[in-house]
Amino acid sequence: MEFLANFWWLILVIIIVFSGLVTVNQGTIAVITMFGKYQRILRPGLNFKVPLIEQVYKKISIQNRSVELEFQAITIDQANVYFKSMLLYSVQNADEETIKRVAFKFISDRDLMQTLTRTVEGSIRSFVASKKQAEILTLRKEIVEFVKEQIDSALEDWGYHLLDLQINDITFDKAIIESMSRVVASNNLKAAAENEGQALLITKTKAAEAEGNAIKIAAQAEREAARLRGQGVALFREEVAKGMSQAAEQMKQANLDTNVILFSMWTEAIKNFAEVGSGNVLFLDGSSEGMQNTMKQIMALMKMNNTVSRNE
């Protein structure tokens, strides 16, 4: 009987000793109280507490935590703005004083979460209430910085730190969204009309410049052609005069009458009229008097040309 009693006492001691062993997971810190009063903290790993006297009051995670928020705010021009955001926070550090604040500031994590979300919502609402609806979409960064500045001190007093606040979505009432869409569409139409007008102006301007250049080039070409035709006629006349002068000189050296040259030119002209006339009817005075009148006219023309040549 004595052996059996000792055995049960040994079993009881072993149970009491093992009941004092506490395992704390990585990223977690356990808060120990004795008779309801804070005693100490236990770090991750296997720890020992005084059996039956010390109690594990709470295990606090020092890992990052996140919470999603959805709420409504009203701008200064009475427009409803709907926010969807994500809040990322964590315990400041693993120091004993910080853990004590985290453990005893709130009764439960639910109370902490409710206070934190309401604080963030209140900060954003106060910021939005001072802005107009048209400004909100461009102020994401300013809203985040404002909220951090407002709640950092409160979170520090609770033992927490705000890591990040992301505003994922900002929407308005349906009527406001439709009016904003119409404004964007009208601005796009205005920009398209301005671009089309500028393109048409450039096209018309280039076409007018091309047409003007074409007219200018054509006029220059016509002027050059006229000049060349004039030079050709002048050269032709010059060559004819030279040929007639040389022929007349040779006729004089041969003691022949130079009128024979005029008569030959006249007959060649008549021949050419007949060959190139293509069926046209030519009426010529074939009498001796007609021939004499023609010769006189040619001689008068030759004298006039010789007089002009000498004057030049």
Buried (B, 14 or more C-beta within 10 A) or exposed (E): EEEEEEEEEEEEEEEEEEEBEBEBEEEBBBBBBBEEEBBEBBEBEEBEBEBEEBBBBBBBBBEEBEEEBEBEBEBEEEBBBEBBBEBBBBBBEBEEEBBBBBBBBBEEEEEBBEBBBEBBBBBBBEBBEEBEBEBBEEBBEEBBEBBBEBBEEBBBEBBBBBEEBEBEEBBBEEEBEEEBEEEEEEEEEEEEEEEEEEEEEEEEEEEEEEEEEEEEEEEEEEEEEEEEEEEEEEEEEEEEBEEBEEBBEEBEEEEEEBBEBBBEBBEEEEEEEEEEEEEEEEEEEEEEEEBEEBBEEBEEEBEEBBEEEEEE
